[in-house]
C-alpha cells in the first residue's frame, strides 16, 4: 500500500474530518485504490520512521484547475481540512505551499476511511 502524506492537515485527518485532498501529482490514481495516510513520508531524518495514521480508499479522482475549487460548494474547504478558510484563501495558501498558480491542474482526490482506528 502506498503512503500519502497529510502533514499540513494531520489533525483534521486524525479526526476523520478531511475527505478531500488536492495534489500536484498522483495522476494514475484510480477509485477503489487503498492508500496509507501518514503524517510525513519524505524528508525524514536518519532514524525517524513514518507515522501511520489511517488507511483510506479513493472514491473519486478528477483533474481540474485549482481555481474551480469554489464550484464544489461552501463545504469544500472544510472537506480539505481547512474550515476556517474561504475558497480564495485556500487557493492562495495552496499556491504558496506548492509554488504554483490558481490555473494549475490538480488532482482532486475524494476518499473514505477504511480502518477502525489509527495504526
Secondary structure, DSSP 4 states (H G I P E B T S, - for coil): -EEEE-TTSHHHHHTT---EEEES--TT--TT-EEEEES--SSPPTT----EEEEEEEEEEEEEEGGGGGGG-TTHHHHTT-TTS-HHHHHHHHHHHHT--TT-EEEEEEEEE-SSS--
